[in-house]
Each structure stands twice: as structure tokens, then as C-alpha cells.
Amino acid sequence: MPLDFLLRLMRDPREPKSKRLEAAKAAAPFCHPKLSAVEAKLSSTQEAPRVSIAVSFVDPPDNALD
């Protein structure tokens, strides 16, 4: 098989380093596929519930920094 040949060539210490590197480059996509972006899709058609949050700001007491 071509991939087996490339891997054998890549691992053979008697071969020149440049030849082994080229074999590694050629074999890499078959051993380690590139990651790709995927589109996220919701499985539900219902809208998410809305949530309200109330925030209050208060002044610190006069002696807070003492």
C-alpha cells in the first residue's frame, strides 16, 4: 500500500533525511487529517427563554475606607 511504503521510507534511518522528510509530508494527511470548521446548528426550533437580571448600585457608607 502507498501509505505503508511512505511510512517505511520515513522511518528508515539509512535513507537521506530530505527523502524521509518528503515521505513524512506525503503521509501526514492520511495519518493526521486537518481540522475544519463546522457550522453549529440547533436541533430545537423553540426560542430560548429570556431572563431578566436587575442590578442596583449603592454608594458605600462614609466610613467604608477607614
ABEGO torsion letter per residue (X at the ends): XAAAAAAAAAABAABBAAAAAAAAAAAAAAABBBBBBBBBBBABABBBBBBBBBBBBBBBBAAAAX
